[in-house]
Amino acid sequence: MSFPIKMVVFDMAGTTVQDHDEVLHCFQAACTQTGIIADTARLNALMGVSKLEVFHLLWREQLGTSDGVEARAHDSFVRFKDILENYYRNEAEVVPTEGALEAFDWCRTNDIRIALNTGFYRSVTDIILQKLGWDKGLNAHYIGGNDSIIDFSITSEEVSQGRPSPHMIHKAMQVFGITAAQLVVKIGDTPVDLLEGRNAGCFLSLAVVNGTHSRAELQMLDNDGLLDSLLALPAFLESRLRMG
């Protein structure tokens, strides 16, 4: 291939992990229980953003000021964490999305690093990884080895700013000594995933349309490709790499 890729950065919920609006429902419940008024469309537009940042934003929008936002956002976030962790621990059937494991296998075959990033925080991310078995072979810094399924896991709380900031992608690049973002592909299922890839300067910023956002919602946004599922990713990348 004429243009090598060193790493693919995959989003989690909705991209590599099935999400049938469960996270959205957890958001809605936390908002209702803590006094935030926000409709489904507004919340869905914020999927992929750091969850604590979402509550700061929603409270600023509702109050029209920054006064009192910090404490209210903290309370909403704590309630959301309780709801979300209970869901993933006790109710959720956590399974990969269509084509996720095949995409991982393709990356492995082609010596491409597999990084997972997410707007979730670490404790719930660990629950998901453990239920999937994707924590296998990860060290204390969430870096994989020869027998690991993924090569790296990073969450929004482990950088100074979450998506659409490029910090999680840049951190993953640093871990593996990748100095050029043009050697990295980003794929997610939300507008902020696409923007994150752009902000990081990735070779391609892609999205799947079988997650939290439809093709109609995503096609109006700046992107390098919209895929029916991750099952289409290997052929899509091979085609783009042949093009140079």
Buried (B, 14 or more C-beta within 10 A) or exposed (E): EEEEBBBBBBBBBBBBBBBEBBBBBBBBBBBEBBEBEBEEEBBBBBBBBBBBBBBBBBBBEBEEEEEEBEEBBBBBBBBBBBBBBEBBEEEBEBEBBBBBBBBBEBBBEBEBBBBBBBBBBBEBBBBBBBBBEBBBBBEEEBBBEEEBBBBBBBBBBBBEEBBBBBBBBBBBBEBBEBEEBBBBBBBBBBBBBBBBBBBBBBBBBBBBBBBBBEEEBBEEBEBBBBBEBBBBBBEBBEEBBEEE
